[in-house]
Amino acid sequence: MAEVPVQDFPLFPLGIVALPTESVPLHVFEDRFRTMIEECLEGESEFGIVWLSDEELKPVGCACEIDEVLERTDDGRFTILVRGTRAFRLLQRQDDLPYPAGIVEFLGELEEAPDEEAAREARELYGELVEEATDRTLSEEELTQMSAYGMAGTVDFGSDAKQELLELRSENARLRLLTLLFRAAIKQMELVERAQLRARSNGKVHFA
């Protein structure tokens, strides 16, 4: 499931979790990270986003490619758009480079038969959530092409949920977890909508 460990892999500890296929804008201003990103741009190489939570630096992160430099300022800061590519496990921190780095192993996927029922349920709920939030109806073709990461990367889940998804090495398991998360998100939206309706009604029921 894991590849040969890679040394000197650049690391960007952040208060967020990135997922494979997800697009993430990053504002880079510290000298060490500016140096790191400049090297990645020059070498067209990946770096890793790892979640620096309140308790610890998480051992599993997401490698990212730089898709675009959105802005550069006169003082050397810049904003980039990166895209998650693959999960990795941090085996050992390294302190001999001018920026955070480590020895990592990239993580493979569990070999398993696709769980069509889990995929169908997760995609149906995702379509419902998108329609509730944006009034956009996704086609069957659009939904069928979406992986668990692809769906999760467009929803504002908390970091704990995203980290759990990132650490799962089974697409079926990710789909089952997403089903629970989507149901909770839809329920939360319905509760918020009902609360807003009650507030607007001033305690009275209005009939159109």
ABEGO torsion letter per residue (X at the ends): XBBBBBBGBBBBBBABBBBBGBBBBBBBABAAAAAAAAAAAAAGBBBBBBBBBAABBBABBBBBBBABBABBBAAGBBBBBBBBABBBBBABBBAABABBBBBBBBBBBBBBBBBAAAAAAAAAAAAAAAAAAAGBBBBAAAAAABBAAAAAAABBBBAAAAAAAAABABAAAAAAAAAAAAAAAAAAAAAAAAAAAAAAAGGBBBBX
